[in-house]
Amino acid sequence: MPDTAQLLLFITAGLVLNLTPGPDVMYIVAHAVRGGARAGVAAALGIAAGCLVHVAAAALGVSALLATSATAFALLKWAGAFYLVWVGVQMLRAALRPDATDNIAAGAIPASAGAGLDAQVPRAAVWRRGFLTNVLNPKVALFFLAFVPQFIAPGTAQPGLVFLLLGLLFTVNGLLVCVGWALAAAWAARRAGALQRALRWLDGVAGGLFIVFGVRLALTQAPGAR
């Protein structure tokens, strides 16, 4: 394992990277605002599970295959791009579809009834989409392959095991940050009427960003390609 200074640097760098807003954060915040803290946490857990797949794959050398095989990279890239665009389209459809939250904001349903909206969110589907959004993105696999080995000293007896442990540490740190995003978004949504009235707008923005992320992923070239 890295020494204490290197380990602290690894943890700090991981926290900073996880705090940076991206498609994962947008996905978590959108579900936390619409479905409450439990939906946001379900999204965070799904994304963390996807990270675990990448960590295990990288430790087994699969990420190295993606880094050197244009065919493997292209297959996963197009699958991930298609899924990101699909999620974005679903969120845009939700943005255009009135729901019970709009009735609460308009006064047609008592505000106290809003507490039941969280229970109506299919959290298993939220988890599954978060998982697939992460696991189908080859950029995540390449990130782990590029980032983690920097903290493994040359000549380490069991580099695969050290890689796995550091990847698990990064994933746990990321999960804590993502849960924090979920709780903060849910807290703000419960206390800010403007946020409640802007749920569909948020879905539209997040959906549009997911489509953009999907298109960008589709245009990404394999490592070493010109």
Buried (B, 14 or more C-beta within 10 A) or exposed (E): BBEEEBBEBBBEBBBEBBEEEEBBBBBBBBBBBBBBBBBBBBBBBBBBBBBBBBBBBBBEEBBBBBBEEBEBBBEBBBBBBBBBBBBBBBBBEBBEEEBBBBBBBEEEBEEEEBEEBBEEBEBEEBBBBBBBBBBBBBBBBBBBBEBBEEBBEEEEEEBEEBBBBBBBBBBBBBBEBBBBBBBBBBEBBBEEEEBBBBBBEBBBBBBBBBBBBBBEBBEBEBBEEE
